[in-house]
Amino acid sequence: MTNAFITGITGQDGLYLSELLLAKGYEVYGLIRGQNNPKFDLVRRTVPDVRLLTGDLTDLSSLMRALNVAQPDEFYNLGAISFVAYSWENAHVTTEVTAKGVLNALEATRLHAGSDVRSVRFYQASSSEMFGKVQDVPQSESTLLWPRSPYGVAKVFGHYMTINYRESYGMHASSGILFNHESPRRGEEFVTRKVTQAVARISLGLQDRLVMGNLDARRDWGFAGDYVEAMWRMLQQDEADDYVISTGETHSIGELLDAAFGAVDIDDWQRYVHQDPAFFRPAEVDLLIGDASKARDRLGWKPTVTFGQLIAMMVESDLAEQKALAGR
């Protein structure tokens, strides 16, 4: 049996990846921070067969203890403070977790593996936010990184540290440069879920307006369930490498609103949406669109869910949730 160890088990990617690996017959261990983590029950309910271990990416010794229990063949480092807007509010904590946490994860893996350094295959969750002030359109693995947020800077640190451990120690360490990926499990603080939840509430008469920031920013949005498949495929390769994972399509926030309101048959969404400068980023990332040809050619990976299907799926899920909360 193959053992997998996942940090960030409580996030959407951690849950989808756990389901994928369990279906493949893996023994899955997940790291959870704190004894009273509010998402503990969510993980237990969603993936009851995952074995949860307590620990913290900022604490190397806790990672070592967890690895000694899990004895992983594959280590998926998905843990991070991943909300970009928060990274300006608390750059220090973002750096400790999202940057230095990667170093701790790599070092714990190296020490645990000992002389057989390739015995644990390592995956690092890199991000399209590393491209920031984009220097190429579309962005590929060779595009210059120019992050525009503390989160993006932290992700660049983790990305290059992963490459460094691969080149310095011969570790089987790969990075997935994942573009925006969403699902009904996306946190409510993220723009896609903020929109789909608000649209559900507006259609049910539970909310009358949606406050947004920049409607012109463009993103490459895919389905998280597709993207965790790419993570797994990376660790099945003989040699580690870095891969852009994306749909190759770009959509604006305005198009996101079109799709979400269209899913509940509201055409004139402008009367519900108000822009507030407070929601604009200090330094905006205007256009992200990925070139995933390397992943397609070498991993045999491609997305299966379209943008329209993704947003409709999220709106439908939020409608069901809001109806249940309202007792309808």
Summary of the structure (lengths in Angstrom):
residues: 328
radius of gyration: 19.6
end to end distance: 45.2
largest distance: 63.3
contacts: 1144
relative contact order: 0.13
helix: 46%
strand: 16%
